[in-house]
Amino acid sequence: MSEEIKETVIETADENKFGGFTLEELRYHRALTELKREYSKAKIADTAHKIQKRNPFSANSSSSGLGKVGGIAGKLITGMSYVDYAMIGFSLFNSGRKIFSFFKKKK
């Protein structure tokens, strides 16, 4: 019985041998890879342009200094949720408490 199993394993291994790609398949894979590379480069360039355009510290965002400060404040206000504000307040409260307890007169 084990001989039958060995023979079927050998037969299936011979049938599944990979003979390689044809020239047409290789050209297709190269073209597909090149297309993926170009798409990725374009996507990265677009993302970098968006980041540079929205950066409040870059020279391209606005010409006046007030516009930059307003942009930063606007992003802070619109970019955070109530949970973010609560966490910032809690950490500031704890930091202030530690500083005041350090300077507090010990009895």
KOLVOSE-573151 format. One record per residue (C-alpha): residue in one letter; x, y, z. Coordinates in Angstrom, 3 decimals, padded with zeros to 6 digits. Example, Ala and Ser with C-alpha at 12.3 -4.5 7.8 and 13.67 -1.06 7.14 Angstrom:
2
R r       xx       yy       zz
R A  012.300 -004.500  007.800
R S  013.670 -001.060  007.140
***
This chain:
107
R r       xx       yy       zz
R M  000.000  000.000  000.000
R S  002.821  002.414  000.736
R E  004.240  001.750 -002.727
R E  001.007  003.011 -004.292
R I  001.193  006.222 -002.275
R K  004.841  006.763 -003.261
R E  004.014  006.238 -006.925
R T  001.153  008.753 -006.855
R V  003.363  011.319 -005.102
R I  006.080  010.871 -007.714
R E  003.557  011.104 -010.560
R T  001.998  014.312 -009.229
R A  005.432  015.834 -008.633
R D  006.402  015.171 -012.242
R E  003.161  016.700 -013.512
R N  003.623  019.909 -011.468
R K  007.158  020.676 -012.657
R F  007.522  024.299 -013.596
R G  008.999  024.786 -017.021
R G  009.516  028.556 -016.734
R F  007.869  031.609 -018.231
R T  007.553  032.362 -021.898
R L  009.002  035.574 -023.326
R E  005.528  037.053 -023.581
R E  004.824  036.315 -019.912
R L  008.166  037.847 -018.884
R R  007.433  041.006 -020.885
R Y  003.991  041.209 -019.298
R H  005.420  040.881 -015.773
R R  008.097  043.512 -016.483
R A  005.498  045.927 -017.865
R L  003.210  045.316 -014.892
R T  006.054  045.909 -012.437
R E  007.067  049.121 -014.223
R L  003.458  050.319 -014.140
R K  003.244  049.642 -010.398
R R  006.508  051.542 -009.842
R E  005.297  054.569 -011.793
R Y  001.970  054.558 -009.968
R S  003.712  054.409 -006.586
R K  006.090  057.244 -007.528
R A  003.179  059.413 -008.664
R K  001.242  058.668 -005.485
R I  004.224  059.558 -003.282
R A  004.840  062.778 -005.223
R D  001.168  063.749 -004.895
R T  001.195  063.068 -001.149
R A  004.385  065.084 -000.705
R H  002.862  067.986 -002.644
R K -000.268  067.925 -000.463
R I  001.820  067.887  002.721
R Q  003.978  070.763  001.502
R K  000.910  072.736  000.437
R R -000.823  072.325  003.818
R N  002.263  072.801  005.992
R P  001.804  076.009  008.019
R F  005.563  076.478  008.396
R S  006.383  076.371  004.687
R A  006.861  079.567  002.669
R N  004.187  078.551  000.156
R S  001.274  078.326  002.606
R S  000.649  082.085  002.968
R S  002.564  085.309  002.683
R S  001.710  086.961  006.001
R G  002.720  085.807  009.448
R L -000.834  086.135  010.767
R G -002.089  083.752  008.134
R K  000.365  081.146  009.341
R V -000.663  081.522  012.982
R G -004.335  081.423  012.038
R G -003.708  078.317  009.987
R I -002.026  076.591  012.906
R A -004.801  077.558  015.327
R G -007.448  076.470  012.834
R K -005.814  073.112  012.367
R L -005.551  072.636  016.143
R I -009.208  073.483  016.659
R T -010.618  071.439  013.788
R G -008.162  068.564  013.953
R M -008.844  067.427  017.514
R S -011.838  065.862  019.175
R Y -013.155  066.411  022.693
R V -011.215  063.402  023.911
R D -007.980  064.962  022.657
R Y -008.733  068.200  024.512
R A -009.569  066.251  027.686
R M -006.294  064.319  027.498
R I -004.269  067.516  026.952
R G -006.042  069.204  029.869
R F -005.476  066.206  032.124
R S -001.759  066.026  031.311
R L -001.359  069.804  031.827
R F -003.184  069.583  035.158
R N -000.941  066.740  036.339
R S  002.202  068.564  035.235
R G  001.092  071.769  036.989
R R  000.234  069.875  040.151
R K  003.681  068.280  040.247
R I  005.390  071.633  039.728
R F  003.334  073.372  042.442
R S  003.841  070.495  044.886
R F  007.598  070.805  044.362
R F  007.591  074.489  045.401
R K  005.001  074.050  048.137
R K  006.241  074.552  051.668
R K  006.556  071.275  053.539
R K  005.190  071.194  057.105
***
